[in-house]
Amino acid sequence: MGSTRSLSLLAPAAALLLQSAAMGFSTPYDFAPVTALAEGALVGQNVADPVPGFELRLMHRGRVVYHQSFGNWSLDRVANCDSSTKTLSGGVIAAVIDASPALPRPFTLDSRLSDFIPAFNVLIKRNITIRQSFSHTAGMATGSTAVSSRTLTLQQAAVQIAGEPLEFLPGSTFSYGGVSMHAAGAAAEAAAGIPWNTLFQQRIAGPLGLQITQYTLTTPQNPRIAGGAESNAQEFSRFMEMLRLGGIHNGPSGPVRVLSQQSVNQIFTRQSPLGIPIANTPLTGVSDYGVGVWLDQRSASGNLIGAIAGGARGFCSWVDFDDEMVGCISTDTTSFSNIETLQYLIRAAAEQAIRNPACLADLVADGAPGRDGTVDGSDFIAFINSFAIGDADIDPAADICDAGGTPPGDGTIDGADFVAFINAFAAGC
């Protein structure tokens, strides 16, 4: 009889598992406001111009809790990252810094471009640092033909940049652009003795298992350090989650350290001086910048709670440290200025959903994963079936709290989830 009961319990579990695979899993969050904002953007709500299409992916504590495409976009479609590339490149710079003890010459944020590119060893250019170059304070022009040259190598491009006039004294002004980052990329390449694209593959893409994220502009010999990558929401959010975790990637075979905690700390530390005059910036009046990333949200006490990578045609990805979230809008069909307000509204709505989880015992609607606002026998059966499967990676419906009984889930299904569900079920939420 015992074995017959087990089989009768697992039969509906198998059916629910098949349904879940087809329809997506239930989570304890109400993302309806997020969906409403996304759908509204297609018809011009909260944007100056309707957005033709995009993909939205949200992660919480490393787990995907929302992933949908809208308009003429499809899931996992590849997009031009534009200036979100700067954050990927900041990761490569951090990786070379981590490797510095084994390099012939030390490479740090305070290393000078002239240490690795002799053409910079002239007058006031001599002391321009990697730190200044990756925080828009090196004084260089906002544009250079070297960045988009299809005939120069990255090293040759840096030599051309070194021969071009500065617009500001190094360290005196925040002037957003990509030329100084291009020169810094050449310095990192020279320090490591490895081509930039190989550095990216070995130090970032390989450990993270990135299959499509790559520098496609301008050429393999002259990759556009500040704006030449393409990616999608799945892979870019994986990169940002690694940064959120201080350089750790929780891969299929276990945790992998991609960057040191110290280097990630520097990425998310303001590198542009406080009070520095602003010549130009895509974020109105903002110069709070780390290593290749905007530090766009701080608490009342000044602690960093949000950072964002943003691209000219709308591709953007953010980390919300206080809510342990990562998000990504993947598109290249609009402009960042058009969706800047929208992405902040989406971030706020997602934060509220995470902070106010729905009733833990409301797991299904009409027998399928979802919520119907009531707690009844179908929810009880769904939980028991999911609990019997016992694997949050296969079906996380029963993963409703952490070990202390506090929602949301922690990636495991255990006794804490059982107790939390029974309590919620008994209370009827």
N, C-alpha and C positions, 0 to 999 in steps of 0.2 A: 504493500500500500504506500510505503514511504516513497518508493521510486516512482509510482504512478502519480503521486501528488507533485513531485518535482517536475515530471514531464508536463503535467497539465499547467504548471506555473510557467515553464519555459516556452510553451507553445505560443501564448499571447505575447511573451517577451520577444520572440522571434518576429512575430507580425509587427510589433511596435518598432523593432529595429529596422525592418524593411521600410516602414513608413517614414521613419526618421531619416534614413539615408536619402529618400526621395524628396522629402519636404523640408529638411533642416531641423535642427534641435531646438527645443524650448529653452529659454534662459529666463532667469528671474527678473528681467528688466522690461520696462515698457518703453520701447523705442519709437512708438507711434509719432511723437513730436519730431523726432529726427527724420522719419520718413516724410512727414508733412512738409518740413523745411526743404528736403531734397526735391520732392515733387513740385513744390512751389517754385523752385528756381528754374524749372523747365519753362514756366509760363511768365517769368519775370518778377516773381516775388522776392524781396530782399536782395535784389541785384538790379543794376542799371539796365542790363540787357539779358534776355533769356539765355540760359546755358543750354547748348544743344545736347550735351550728354556727359556723363561722368560716372565714376565708380566710387563707392564709399565703403571703407573697411574700418572697423573699430575693434580694438583689442583691449582686454582688461586682464591684468596679471598674466599676460602672455597667451591668453586664450581668445580666439575670435568670437566676439559676441554679436557682431553685426557685419554683414557683407552683402551689398546690393548694388546693382547697376541701374542707371536711370537714363531716359532719353535714348539717343542713338549710340550709346556706349554699351559694351558687353563686359562681363566679368573677365578679369585677367588680361584685358587688352593692353598692349604696350603703348606707353605715352612718352613724349619728350619731357624730361624733368626740368629742362631749362635751369634756372638758378637754384633749384633744389639740389642740383649737382654739387653745389658748394659744400653741403653737409656731408655728402659721400666723400668728397675730396678732403674735408676736414678729418674724416676717419682715416684716410690714407696718410695724411700728415702725422696724425697721432701714432699710426703703426710704425712709421719710420722713426719717430721719436722713441718708441718702445724698443726698437732694434738698435738704437744709438750705441749702447755699450759694445756691440760687436762690430761697429762700423769703423773704418779707418780714421774718420774725423767725427767728433760729436755733432749731433743734430738735435737742436732744441728749439723752442719757440723764440728764444733769444739769440739763436744763430743769425748771422747776417747773410743776406743774399750774396754779398761779395766774397764770403768764405767759400762759396761753391761755384759762383759765376763771376770770374775776374772782371768782366765788362762793367760790373756794378762798383768796382773799386775806384770810384772817382768822386771827388768833392762830397756834397751832402748825400749822395746816393750810397756812399760807402757803408753807412751805419743802418740802413733800412733792414729791419728784422723780419723773420718769418711771422712773428706775432702781429706786427703792423700789416704785413702783406695779407694775412688771412682775417683781418678785422677792419679793412677798408680805411686804414689810417696811414698808409705808406706814402700818400701824396701823389700817386701816379694818376695819369689821365684815365678817364672812364672807358676809353676805347683805344684799340690799336689793331692795325691790319695784321699784326703778327699772330694774334689769337685765332684768326680765321684763315690763315695761310694754308694752302694745300701743298706748298712746295717746301716749306721750312720744317725742320724737326723742332721738338719742344726746346732743345738746347739753343738752337739758332733763333727761335722766336724770343727767348729770354735775352739773347744778345741784342736783338733789335730793340726790345723794350728798354733795355739799359741805355740805349743811345737816344731815346726819346725824352723830351722835356717833362719835368714834373709840373703838376698844377699847383701843388701846395708843399710847404715844408713837411718832411716826414714827421708824423706824430702830431701835427698841428690841427688837422681837420678830418672829419668823417665824411668820406666821399664814396658812395656805393658804386662798385664796379668790379670787373673781373680781371683786369690787366695785372694787378699786383699778385693775385692768386696764381695766374699763369706763370709768372716768374718764380713764385715760391714752389710751384709744382716742379719746375725745372731744377730748382735747388735740391728738392727732396730726391728727385731722380738721380742727380749727380751724387748726392750723399750716399744713397743706397747702392749705386752702380747697377741699377736695374731699371728698365723702361717703365714708365708710369703705368701702362696698362697691365704689365706683368706684376707690378707691385699691388695694384688693385685686386687682381685675380688671386694672388698668393695670400695677401694679408686680410682681405675683406670678403670678396665674392666666394672664394673657395671655402673658408671656414663656415660661412653662413649658408652655403648651398644655393647661392644665387645663380640661376641659369640664364636669365635674359638681361639682367642689369649690366650695362656696359657703356663705355664711352664711344659713341658713334660719330660725334663731331669733334674736330674737323677731319682729321685723318688719324690712323693708328700711330703715326710718328709724331703728330702734333695734336694730341687730345685736348679738347677744350676743357680745362681744369674747372672753370667756374660755371659751365653751362652746357656741356656736351653729352650728358648721359641720358639714357632712356631706361625705363623700368615700368613696373606696374604696382598696383596697391599692395598685392600680396608680398612681393619681395622688398619693396621700400619700407613697408611697415615692419618687416622682420629686421631690417637694419636698424630702424629707430628703436625697436624693442630691445635690441642688443645694447644700444646706448643707454636706454632707460635702466637696464640692469647693470650698468657700470662696466660694460665690456663683455658680458657673458651672453652666449647664445645657448639656449636650451634646445639642442638638436635632438634628432631621433635616437642617437646613441648616448645621449647624456649631455651635461653641460660642457661647453667649449669656451675657453677664454680667447676672445678675438682681440681685445684691447685691454690695456691695464686700467685699473680703476683710476689711477693718477692721471692718465691721459684723458680719460672720459671726463674727469672732474675739470680739466682744463678746457675741454670743448664747451662745457656748460658754465664756465666762469667768464664774466665780462672781461674782454680784452681791450675794448675801446675805452679810453679814459672818461671818467665822469665829467660832464659839463663840456665836452669837446664840441666846438662849433660844427654845425652840420651844413655841408654844401649841397648834398642831395641824398635822398633816402626814399625807398618805395613805401615805407611805413611812416606816415606823417609824423614828423617830429621825433622819431625814434632812432637812437644810435646804440642801443643796448645789444651788443653783439659778442658772441663767443668766438670759437674757432670754426668759421663756416656756417654758423647757425644763429638765428635770431632768438634772443632771450626776451620773449614777448609778454610774459605774465609773471608778476611778482606779487607776493602777499603784502599786506599793509606794513609788515615789518621789514620788507625788502627781500625776503627769501624767494628764490626762484621756484615757481610752480608750473611754468609752461614755457616751451621752446618750440620753434617752428622752422621748417625748411619750406621756402616758397619759391615757385617758378613763375615766369612771366606769363605763360599761357594757362595758369590755373593749377598746375600740379603742386600739391602741398602735402606735408606730413608733419604731425606735431606729437609732442610728448606732454602729457599732463601728469606731472609728478605726484601731486597731492591725491589724485584719484587713481593712480597706477594704470593710466590709460595711454594708448597710442592710437592715432587715427591717421587716415590717408584719404585724400581726394585725388583720384587719378583722372586727369583730363589734359588735353592740350587744345581745347576748342574754344577757350574763352580767355580771360585775363585775370591775373591775381587781384588787380584792383577791383574788378567786377565782383569777385566772390569773397573779398576780404571780410566784409560784414557777415556774409552767409556762413563762412567757416567758423567764425566766432559764435554765431548762433547755434550751429550744429554742435560745437564743442560744449557749449553751456547746456544744451538739451541732453547730450550724452552724459555729461557729468551728473545732471539731476536724475537721470534714469539709473545710473550706477549707485547714487547715494540713497535712492528710494526704491529698493527692489520690490517687486510685486509680491503678492501672497505666496509664500514658499510652497504651500500645499496645492496651489492651482496649477496643475501641470498639463492638462489636456483639455481640448474642446471638441466635443463630438467624437471622442475616442482617438483623436489625432494630436500630435504635439502642438501646443498652443495654449491659450487661456480663454476661458469663457466667463470669468468673474464669479464662478461658484466652485465650492469644494464638495466633492461627492465621491461615490464609489469608484468612478472611472479614474479619478486622480489617485486614489489609493492603489488601485491595480497597476497603474502606470508606474508609480514609484516603486512598488515591490518588484515589478518586472525589471526595471532599470537597476534597482539595487542588487537583484540576483545576477545580472550581467556583471556588475561590479567594476566596470572599466570606463572611466570618465572620458577617455579618448574615443571610445566607440559610441557611448551614449551618456552625455553628461547631465541628463535630466535629474538624476538623483543626487548630483553634486550641488547641494544647495547652501552649504555653509563651510566655514573653515573649522579647524580642530576645536576652536573655542565656542562653536555654535553661532558664529556671526556670519551672515551672508555678505558677499556671495561665496561661491565655492572656491576650493583651493586646488582643484585638479585631482582630488582623490575622493572615492566613495567609501565611507566608513561609518562607524557607530554614531559619530557626531551628526552626520546627515540624517540618520535614522531617527535619532531623538528629536532633532529640529523639525523633521517632517511630522512626526507623531504629535508633537506639541501644537504645531500650526494646524494640523488636521482636526485635532480635538477642539481647538479654539474656533475653528471655522473661519479663521482670518477675520 
